[in-house]
Amino acid sequence: MLAKSSRLNRVEINLLRDPGRKGKIIQGSFFGLIFKESSQSGKFGVIISNKISPKAVERNRIKRLLYRTVEDKMADETGLFLFLAKRNCVNAGLEEFEKEVKFFQDNIIG
């Protein structure tokens, strides 16, 4: 699990979701990503609504897999990252999430 100091708090999440924000939105196959540059070390958040999966067990599994992937692959990034889950992420596994995070890294850097 990602350390609490590396997770977004409610204020930061609302800042990223604000329509007037100065952030970059990237769409992937399993997640949408809202990214805002910042000088602080990387902070990450995940939003998985009840529409994605009505079962909390599945939502928590997705969250754990994504946080594990982010911890392994994006720990050295700087900025604020908010992942918004899409419906097909329910059936995805760790390898698919790793490919998705790699895709996001390539698009943020490039």
C-alpha positions as CSV (number, residue, x, y, z in Angstrom):
1,M,0.0,0.0,0.0
2,L,1.2,3.5,-0.8
3,A,2.3,5.6,2.2
4,K,-0.3,8.1,3.5
5,S,2.2,10.9,2.8
6,S,2.2,9.9,-0.9
7,R,-1.6,9.9,-1.2
8,L,-3.8,12.8,-2.1
9,N,-6.0,14.3,0.6
10,R,-9.6,15.5,-0.1
11,V,-8.5,19.2,-0.6
12,E,-6.0,18.2,-3.3
13,I,-8.5,15.9,-5.0
14,N,-11.1,18.7,-5.2
15,L,-8.4,21.0,-6.5
16,L,-7.6,18.5,-9.3
17,R,-11.3,17.9,-10.1
18,D,-12.1,21.7,-10.3
19,P,-13.2,22.6,-13.9
20,G,-10.9,25.7,-13.9
21,R,-7.8,23.7,-13.0
22,K,-4.5,23.9,-14.9
23,G,-4.0,20.2,-15.3
24,K,-3.4,17.7,-18.0
25,I,-6.0,14.9,-18.7
26,I,-4.8,11.7,-20.2
27,Q,-7.2,8.8,-21.1
28,G,-6.1,5.2,-21.0
29,S,-8.1,2.0,-21.5
30,F,-8.6,1.3,-17.7
31,F,-8.2,4.8,-16.1
32,G,-8.3,8.4,-16.9
33,L,-5.5,10.4,-15.3
34,I,-5.6,14.0,-14.2
35,F,-2.0,15.3,-13.7
36,K,-0.8,18.6,-12.4
37,E,2.8,19.6,-12.2
38,S,4.1,20.4,-8.7
39,S,7.5,20.8,-7.1
40,Q,6.6,18.4,-4.3
41,S,7.2,14.7,-4.5
42,G,4.5,12.6,-6.2
43,K,1.1,12.3,-4.6
44,F,-1.4,9.9,-5.9
45,G,-5.2,9.3,-5.6
46,V,-7.7,6.9,-7.0
47,I,-11.5,7.4,-7.5
48,I,-13.5,4.3,-8.1
49,S,-17.3,5.0,-8.0
50,N,-20.1,2.6,-7.2
51,K,-21.0,2.6,-10.8
52,I,-17.7,0.9,-11.7
53,S,-18.5,-2.0,-9.3
54,P,-21.2,-2.1,-6.6
55,K,-19.0,-4.5,-4.5
56,A,-16.6,-2.9,-2.2
57,V,-14.3,-6.0,-2.4
58,E,-13.7,-5.4,-6.1
59,R,-13.2,-1.6,-5.7
60,N,-10.6,-2.3,-2.9
61,R,-8.8,-4.9,-5.1
62,I,-8.5,-2.4,-7.9
63,K,-7.3,0.3,-5.5
64,R,-4.7,-2.1,-4.0
65,L,-3.4,-3.2,-7.4
66,L,-3.1,0.4,-8.7
67,Y,-1.4,1.6,-5.6
68,R,1.1,-1.3,-5.8
69,T,1.8,-0.5,-9.4
70,V,2.3,3.2,-8.7
71,E,4.5,2.5,-5.8
72,D,6.8,0.3,-8.0
73,K,6.8,2.3,-11.2
74,M,6.1,6.0,-10.4
75,A,7.6,6.6,-6.9
76,D,10.2,9.0,-8.3
77,E,7.7,11.2,-10.2
78,T,6.8,14.7,-9.0
79,G,3.3,16.2,-9.2
80,L,-0.2,15.4,-8.3
81,F,-1.8,12.4,-10.0
82,L,-5.5,11.4,-9.8
83,F,-6.6,8.2,-11.4
84,L,-10.3,7.9,-12.4
85,A,-11.4,4.3,-12.9
86,K,-13.3,3.0,-15.9
87,R,-15.6,0.0,-16.0
88,N,-13.2,-2.4,-17.8
89,C,-10.6,-2.1,-15.0
90,V,-12.7,-4.6,-12.9
91,N,-11.4,-7.5,-15.0
92,A,-7.9,-6.3,-15.4
93,G,-4.9,-7.7,-13.6
94,L,-1.5,-6.4,-12.4
95,E,0.2,-6.7,-15.8
96,E,-2.5,-4.6,-17.5
97,F,-2.2,-1.9,-14.8
98,E,1.6,-1.8,-15.2
99,K,1.2,-1.3,-19.0
100,E,-1.3,1.5,-18.3
101,V,1.0,3.2,-15.9
102,K,3.9,3.0,-18.3
103,F,1.6,4.5,-21.0
104,F,0.8,7.4,-18.6
105,Q,4.5,7.9,-17.8
106,D,5.4,8.1,-21.5
107,N,2.6,10.7,-22.1
108,I,3.5,12.9,-19.1
109,I,7.2,13.0,-20.0
110,G,6.7,13.4,-23.7
